[in-house]
């Protein structure tokens, strides 16, 4: 029986685009509408450098003027500003030894090819959560935070917990734009607490494949990377996030499809053989943007060419540039 080679399983150009599309399909954040693929961001990610600038005009504001024959009208101006996004450059390597295929009777590289998209979906979600921690650690986002948590068990009450009533207070952070918040991301312990109170509803998915959870009419995304923290005295404090549709924009660079010199594959998916070790190797590279619209990344403390998750969690690296109501994000710190 002939041996299945990695090159039989993966066509680099085709596989790279498949991974991008499949990763988006497997992401709960994309499925809920929080993350939106944007062709403009594809183009921006394909450019050079570490950051991309996105200029915009701020809204015009001026008091009403009444015409008078006795005086001139006051002249107003429009002010320009810019959003800034940091380009991410990721890579991962998987290797399979020939002996592992013989001993297991299965093809591990085929399994890797099937699992890579799920891996990148989890990476992207952890990147997004780290970004949220940093965004709301920025003083510029204080107006989009509802902090009701007690730092002790003794001080906890319904007013310090996420309930139907405190949820209204969170929505009110955006005032008359509150109806633009369409999803809420929470820890599974928070979702379980709300379910025990019969506050979680289940509705059919539009594709009929599953039941979707909602809370107060908003889509629920459960993610345990939203780790709780210890209260100052005792107990636990959780953070849940409200999002509007498309608040995060995603774009992927079109990496070169030319065959690599001295290798097999392309910049995005390179395949190699380490003959002396009997290893098949797959390298997957990505250049992409995953950016919150309206909050610029200032890069004030990034050591490398791309920010780490820890650097994304640093509030000093973020600054809101849009009006608070237009940044469709609210953080709620609370107890359960």
Secondary structure, 3 states (H helix, E strand, C coil): CCCCCHHHHCCHHHHHHHHHHHHHHHCHHHHCCCEEECHHHHHHHCCCCCEEEEEEECCCCCCCCCCCCCCCCCCCCCCEEEEEEECEEEEEEEEEEHHHHHHHCCCHHHHHHHHHHHHHHHHHHHHHHHHHHHHHHCHHHHHHEEECCCCCCCCCCHHHECCHHHHHHHHHHHHHHHHHEEEEEECHHHHHHHHHCCCEEEEECCCCCCEEEEECCEEEEECCCCCCEECCCCCEEEEEEEEECCCEEEEECCCCCCCCCCCEECCCEEEEEEHHHCEEEEEEEEEEEEEECCEEECCCCCCCCCCCHHHHCCHHHEEECCCHHHCCEEEEEEEC
